[in-house]
Amino acid sequence: MYELTKAEEQVMQILWEMEKAFVKEIVEKFPDPKPAYNTVSTIVRILEKKKVVDYIPFGRTHQYFPLISKEDFLNRTTDSLVQKYFSGSVENLVSYFVKEKNLTVKELEAIINEISKS
């Protein structure tokens, strides 16, 4: 399971979008105020240790790329969420969203239609 902090997820979102990038390019993609170069560099090295990114060396710098797809991460994270908080039941998860997020009948119908397409 890939347990990532919020900062690590932000970096991964950028890497998934860019497919590969140098730390400087990752920093540039952040909204203002941008994090420090060293901060992003540290986060990327942590992601490397967690084996979710790797790099291609270019002299003294590295170009990083994701080792896991966004879809794989989403699937594993969602599965973990359902197991931890909804007793392994997708029905409980949907019920939670209906109750807590006040989904409308129209939104529920759209979800059912999307499921029916699968």
Contacts in CASP RR format, 6 or more apart in sequence:
PFRMAT RR
TARGET T0000
AUTHOR 0000-0000-0000
METHOD contacts of the structure
MODEL  1
MYELTKAEEQVMQILWEMEKAFVKEIVEKFPDPKPAYNTVSTIVRILEKK
KVVDYIPFGRTHQYFPLISKEDFLNRTTDSLVQKYFSGSVENLVSYFVKE
KNLTVKELEAIINEISKS
1 76 0 8 1.000
1 80 0 8 1.000
2 50 0 8 1.000
2 52 0 8 1.000
2 68 0 8 1.000
2 73 0 8 1.000
2 76 0 8 1.000
2 77 0 8 1.000
4 12 0 8 1.000
4 47 0 8 1.000
4 50 0 8 1.000
4 52 0 8 1.000
7 43 0 8 1.000
8 43 0 8 1.000
8 46 0 8 1.000
8 47 0 8 1.000
8 50 0 8 1.000
10 30 0 8 1.000
11 26 0 8 1.000
11 40 0 8 1.000
11 43 0 8 1.000
11 44 0 8 1.000
11 47 0 8 1.000
12 47 0 8 1.000
12 52 0 8 1.000
12 53 0 8 1.000
12 66 0 8 1.000
12 70 0 8 1.000
12 73 0 8 1.000
13 70 0 8 1.000
14 21 0 8 1.000
14 26 0 8 1.000
14 29 0 8 1.000
14 30 0 8 1.000
15 21 0 8 1.000
15 26 0 8 1.000
15 53 0 8 1.000
15 64 0 8 1.000
15 65 0 8 1.000
15 66 0 8 1.000
16 66 0 8 1.000
16 69 0 8 1.000
16 70 0 8 1.000
17 29 0 8 1.000
18 25 0 8 1.000
18 26 0 8 1.000
18 29 0 8 1.000
19 65 0 8 1.000
19 66 0 8 1.000
20 56 0 8 1.000
20 63 0 8 1.000
20 64 0 8 1.000
20 65 0 8 1.000
21 29 0 8 1.000
21 63 0 8 1.000
21 64 0 8 1.000
21 65 0 8 1.000
22 58 0 8 1.000
22 61 0 8 1.000
22 62 0 8 1.000
22 63 0 8 1.000
22 64 0 8 1.000
23 37 0 8 1.000
23 40 0 8 1.000
23 41 0 8 1.000
23 44 0 8 1.000
23 61 0 8 1.000
23 62 0 8 1.000
23 64 0 8 1.000
24 37 0 8 1.000
26 40 0 8 1.000
26 44 0 8 1.000
26 64 0 8 1.000
27 34 0 8 1.000
27 35 0 8 1.000
27 36 0 8 1.000
27 37 0 8 1.000
27 40 0 8 1.000
28 34 0 8 1.000
30 40 0 8 1.000
44 53 0 8 1.000
44 64 0 8 1.000
47 53 0 8 1.000
47 64 0 8 1.000
48 54 0 8 1.000
48 55 0 8 1.000
48 64 0 8 1.000
51 67 0 8 1.000
52 66 0 8 1.000
52 67 0 8 1.000
52 68 0 8 1.000
52 73 0 8 1.000
53 64 0 8 1.000
53 65 0 8 1.000
53 66 0 8 1.000
53 67 0 8 1.000
54 64 0 8 1.000
54 65 0 8 1.000
54 67 0 8 1.000
55 62 0 8 1.000
55 63 0 8 1.000
55 64 0 8 1.000
55 65 0 8 1.000
56 62 0 8 1.000
56 63 0 8 1.000
56 65 0 8 1.000
81 93 0 8 1.000
82 88 0 8 1.000
82 89 0 8 1.000
82 90 0 8 1.000
82 92 0 8 1.000
82 93 0 8 1.000
85 93 0 8 1.000
86 92 0 8 1.000
86 93 0 8 1.000
86 96 0 8 1.000
94 111 0 8 1.000
97 103 0 8 1.000
98 108 0 8 1.000
103 111 0 8 1.000
END
